[in-house]
Amino acid sequence: MNFIVSSTELLSHLQAVSKVISSKTTLPILNNFLFSMAGNKLTITASDLETTLITKMTLENVTGDGSIAVEARRLTDALKEFPEQPLTFNMNLETFAVEVLSQNGKFSVVGQNSEDFPVLPQLNDDKTISFKLTSDVLYHGVSKTIFATADDELRPVMNGVFIELLPDNLTFVASDAHKLVRYRRTDIKNEEEASFILPHKPTALLKNILSRDESIVNIEFDNQNAMFTFSDYKMICRLVEGKYPSYNSVIPTNNPNKLTIDRVELYNTIKRVSFFSNQASNLVKLNVSGNQLTISAQDIDFSISAYERLNCQYEGDEMQIGFKSVFLLEILSNLSSGDVLIELSDPTRAGIILPAESENEGENILMLLMPMMISG
């Protein structure tokens, strides 16, 4: 099995699928890429058993069909050092010898039998639900929510992004019990109600691939696995088992106090003031009165403190509320609007943070943050 391929094009595909390979695996074969040739189509597969990522390339100079496993890290590291040039791959499927011929030399490695590579999981046809999305919608759904997923061994359902299909919208939700993000598309309709929980790792892989893909994504899932098919990539992953908590019940609906403020100015101020907060709690206090917001922090142990005042638009009662600055900064950095709207009810209930204006008419973003107790 022989083929000629562009060094930079091959590297781009290998780097995308290599992110699925785990550094700690009990199966040595999973440290390899599976190269498969059929006609002029080269298919490259990487897996960690839970998630499998596949990419395809169309080549012109090809001889022979077949498949072989090749060490992933060594091949990727070597390709990073090549300038753009055609590389010739000669693969002996009997001895598993692999030769890579460049303009100035030859590189030899020993591959492994492709039969040792795990078999691709199959979806249950009777239970499979499928729908299509543009890559842009899916990218925004996963990129706006992934930062809010938990890392909780006791509650694995919180460790992924909950994707819910409803007749009048498509909703992405993530929460770690401190913060919650709900990204909703009212311009996406579905005939039947269905949902699944996508684990953190495949969500991150999707975000990486979708950032440079502009195709329609075909999504299929059953009660165990989900498959995402793009123009040049396919990802199959095991879903998180279990029932996602009722997220709507934790979103307060009656929030009479409404604060509108410049997002970047608020972000930069909180960042500056938070350097003077207690390192253990990261507590910053927001005191809003009239059309002025005062952001303050202190660490009594080291006798340090800071506060800054910002102009804002405010409708409601005078209030002081405390938040963990790290979480508040994460939320503000994952919104893209010029101004943000913060809705509050009282200092003990969650604050709702929304973009003051939406980029897309069918887009609805809600971010929620639980407050911290203010002593004294």
C-alpha positions, -999 to +999 in steps of 0.1 A: +000+000+000+017+032-012+006+068-015+019+104-019+005+131+003+012+168+012+032+170+045+012+200+058-022+186+048-015+153+064-002+170+096-034+191+098-056+160+097-034+140+121-032+168+147-070+171+147-076+134+154-046+129+177-063+149+204-085+119+211-055+097+220-051+093+258-017+096+274-027+068+298-040+038+280-040+001+289-041-009+252-008-002+234-026-002+200-045+029+210-012+049+208-015+044+170-033+059+141-052+034+119-044+041+082-069+026+058-068+029+020-098+022-003-095+034-039-081+070-036-096+076-001-072+076+029-091+071+062-072+079+095-087+068+128-077+075+164-095+062+195-094+060+233-123+033+233-148+059+247-144+083+217-133+076+181-123+103+157-120+096+119-108+118+091-107+113+054-084+125+026-087+122-011-053+114-027-042+111-063-011+089-064-022+057-047-013+020-051-031-008-033-058-010-007-055-022+030-049-009+065-021-007+090-016+009+125+012+035+128+027+051+160+009+084+164+032+105+184+064+098+165+048+104+132+031+137+143+063+150+159+083+142+127+058+159+104+059+191+124+095+195+114+089+191+076+085+221+054+056+218+028+066+190+004+051+158-010+059+127+011+058+091-002+044+064+022+054+028+014+035+004+037+041-034+037+010-050+050+028-084+056+059-072+075+042-040+088+073-020+077+065+017+070+088+039+050+083+076+046+104+091+017+110+129+017+129+150-008+161+145+011+158+112+030+140+082+043+123+074+076+115+039+087+092+026+114+074-007+122+036-005+122+012-029+138-016-052+126-047-033+119-068-062+132-057-053+168-074-019+165-108-016+183-139-022+162-160+009+156-191+010+179-224+008+160-257+026+167-288+006+174-310+013+143-343+008+163-334+035+188-314+059+167-326+095+164-310+118+138-310+155+129-289+180+110-273+213+122-250+238+105-215+236+120-219+273+132-249+265+154-233+234+169-200+253+174-217+281+193-238+255+213-207+236+226-183+266+229-207+287+250-214+259+274-183+237+278-166+259+304-195+254+328-193+216+329-183+200+362-156+175+371-175+155+397-169+117+401-200+113+422-223+130+397-210+120+362-242+135+345-228+170+355-196+163+336-210+169+301-231+191+280-269+183+280-283+186+245-321+187+244-343+186+213-377+201+217-405+208+191-398+246+193-361+248+201-327+232+205-311+237+239-275+232+252-270+232+290-240+228+313-237+233+350-213+226+379-238+235+406-221+269+411-228+283+376-252+272+348-253+281+311-283+276+289-278+282+252-310+280+232-318+282+195-354+289+188-348+288+150-341+250+152-372+229+154-376+191+159-405+168+154-398+147+184-385+153+219-351+137+227-320+145+247-285+132+255-255+141+276-222+146+256-191+141+278-165+169+282-138+154+261-157+148+229-173+182+234-139+198+234-129+178+203-160+190+185-152+226+194-118+222+180-129+207+147-160+229+143-139+261+145-125+254+110-155+236+095-183+251+075-203+221+065-237+206+076-233+182+106-253+151+107-260+140+143-272+105+152-276+091+186-292+061+205-292+054+243-255+047+244-235+064+216-236+095+194-222+100+160-213+134+144-205+134+106-189+164+089-174+169+055-140+154+063-145+141+099-166+117+118-167+113+156-184+085+175-185+087+213-201+070+243-227+092+260-230+099+297-256+076+313-282+090+336-308+116+339-298+153+338-311+174+366-341+197+360-322+228+351-353+250+346-362+247+383-331+264+395-334+295+372-352+322+392-380+338+372-389+368+393-359+392+392-371+428+397-336+443+400-320+449+366-285+462+360-271+470+325-234+477+322-205+476+297-192+440+296-155+447+290-154+475+315-170+452+341-147+423+333-115+444+336-126+460+369-135+427+385-102+413+374-082+442+389-102+442+422-101+404+426-063+405+431-071+420+465-097+393+475-091+364+498-072+337+478-094+309+493-128+324+486-121+348+456-151+368+469-159+401+453-188+423+464-211+441+441-229+470+457-254+488+434-272+520+443-288+545+419-268+544+387-235+534+403-220+500+408-192+496+434-170+465+431-149+457+462-128+429+477-106+425+508-084+400+526-085+407+563-056+383+570-032+405+549-049+439+555-054+445+518-085+458+500-097+475+468-128+490+453-138+507+421-169+525+410-186+521+376-215+539+360-244+517+350-281+517+343-300+502+373-337+496+380-344+482+415-336+484+452-302+491+466-284+458+470-251+442+479-243+407+466-212+386+466-198+363+438-168+342+433-147+363+410-132+334+390-167+322+380-180+357+372-149+364+350-155+331+331-191+340+324-183+375+312-155+362+289-179+337+273-204+364+264-197+385+233-222+414+236-211+450+242-233+454+273-246+427+297-278+426+317-276+413+353-309+403+368-311+400+406-338+392+431-320+392+465-285+385+478-292+349+486-306+339+452-288+332+419-279+361+396-289+359+359-264+373+334-276+379+299-263+396+268-280+430+265-283+425+227-283+393+208-261+387+177-287+363+162-324+366+163-330+329+171-302+328+198-310+329+235-282+328+260-287+327+298-259+324+324-266+318+360-242+323+390-249+313+426-240+340+451-216+337+480-223+345+517-211+380+527-200+379+563-207+407+586 
